[in-house]
């Protein structure tokens, strides 16, 4: 193999694929990145067997070939090379990759490309097309609610459902649920329902660059995998086996009071309360007081810690319904408020022991359910 | 091969295997017999680690000549008359198997005289076959000679360990019995040299010295506690004195040496957070309990027992040991230990005396050992050092300061930006500033936690857990109080429960795992969730709050650290069990500088 690439392209490609490298593995080749010539371009791939990322960069190819080199070593080296052309030459006999740029010459010991696990090459004809901006926002609004506890793998994933023109993502960690829908530019050929690891979706949101190119998604039949293609890259992930909780059942159908507040004010109040709540159990009380004839409604957010002290913030609100005192984990409140873009949010509540629902005002494509806390019985 | 009845010799050899497995078990059986005969003097002669000769001579009540042939028969005993007596066994032996068993695997000679008889009598048993009774001259009491042990059981002989090991087993055994019976004079020889001799004057600490050496014996702490019909006394090692195994944890129940794992656990729990992982204390504890309350007929060698009310005994032992431990003060010499400690009555059990303020009598257990302030005012704390008798006597509620094991310290300075040096009345203290600060913060935060209820977080969807029947029974019993710990649990079919809410402190963990952790806490009689809370607090203290090694402290900061440490309940270890300080006593310094003769 003998190719010449631009340092800038190589560094960017490596930064994309290196997120799938498995640095500590009993399979040494998984710590490596695959470098291969591929129809006039250079293909870079890495995988940890759960997720694989491939990226293509432009290259001048003098001689075809492929190898794998340690990802960390190669990426660190490339990032220090001068911004110029980099030539890569493989000695197939010793699997040593010579990296030359300007006055710098390096030899990196590699492992034969034959040992690298093959990544699927699916057919993107029937692919579902998703707008990049929509996709990024969906992931942003949903993935944080997924669980990080490996005891319940299903909850570490995001349920992705496509039905006709509608795509829905839902994630839950046992205490909260985030659901976001969007409309596809063209309807899908057949309905899809899969649990995709939240980490894979977040990675994809990171590498997908805004532009005209939509994200293409395919689920090759019977392989338990999903493959996404963005402009110059592909991401493949194992699907999570199992049954996602029936989230439709969890979403309350009615409420007794609906509180409208400014998103920014409520977020600020939550951040203040968290300073006090975080030392204890993260609990904040929300005292929702109704609007009277002459006085406006308000929400009092308060936190109390044996150790630090206490905090109280009053946020103006429009309250429609009964007054209520309810407690929530402030981390959950803050995290959902941080992903809502509308200037106002609505909090729908029923009772101190019933779930609370948070929705952006003016958009009906997102909702978030938080289970309350009980401070004293 | 046809089935046939075993010859009586073979059958008795098989049975003997359960009771007599090594020379030490022969010594044990014979010494127990002597103690049951209310001997005041027990002489043991052991040659060749017991292979050649074991002789136990006592001055007890003796056996009348006409009963001698019966004494060596199987299931013959004077200690038990009916099956009902089994439930209130007050003697060490009762199975009537020891002599017959030993006789079947050795050449046994039994010589005995009762006070009323003018002469003694002797009977020989060889390989299980008793000979005729002959009249001999003998002092009052009984002498049992066991020669050529296992001569007819070569397999058993082959499995004996080295002489040294078997000897040590016998030495240990006798030393422990000597400890348990300080008013009986014990003497162990091999015919030439005396390896153990006690005076029989009731001074246990001298026996401790024979067992562990003088240095260790000096450091051992005395435990004295009483509660209704339970009495616990004996010695435990301070937290700094440990072994890497449990072998030195000795427990006697009603004068019988037992290996009860549950009570060993109770003792270990009393040392909770004070010991490093994998270290065990030295203990020699003696528990007195009504014979009806304990079943000793569980194991042929009587090494295991069962209690009628396991929880109560467990909690009593744990509390008593913990209290003695917290009252620890490193006085370098204890010339007359008995006078330094006051005999005490311990905390009345929670069920019998409901505490004011609505304390929960939930499982009949005092859950709140270390960090509890509620129990203490009720207790006549002890043993309390009598060096401050005025303060103790003037107040029915001893101030917490009297429990504190640190003397007043005078700060000298900081070295290496890591350790503080201080002087106490009894020498020099080196204090690890990080470990000390960890302990201070840990106790402060735990005290705050104790006042808080554990908040519950509702689950999005209820989780159904199926527990093993034992665990399910525990949860079913505790359902009404589970909400106190932040759980909302409902029965959901046999052995199954539906969790609707779980404590926040488990974070994002699996609710099923959280409930199982709670079951374990209940099963092990620990304060529910205490481990989780302690672990959280300790981690926080360690990572974020405590001063680090290498941090220069101003003299004011150093002094404040010392004062705070003095107020801690267990100032000698950090929450992870590492020591916070090293003490160099004046005596040690004098020895090191050659001012006093090195021992």
Interface residues (C-beta under 8 A of the other chain):
Chain A: X147 X148 X149 X151 X152 X172 X173 X174 X175 X176 X177 X245 X249 X250 X280 X281 X282 X283 X306 X307 X327 X329 X353 X355 X369 X371 X372 X373 X374 X375 X376 X377
Chain B: X445 X448 X449 X451 X452 X453 X454 X455 X456 X457 X458 X459 X460 X461 X463 X483 X484 X486 X488 X501 X504 X505 X508 X509 X510 X511 X512 X513
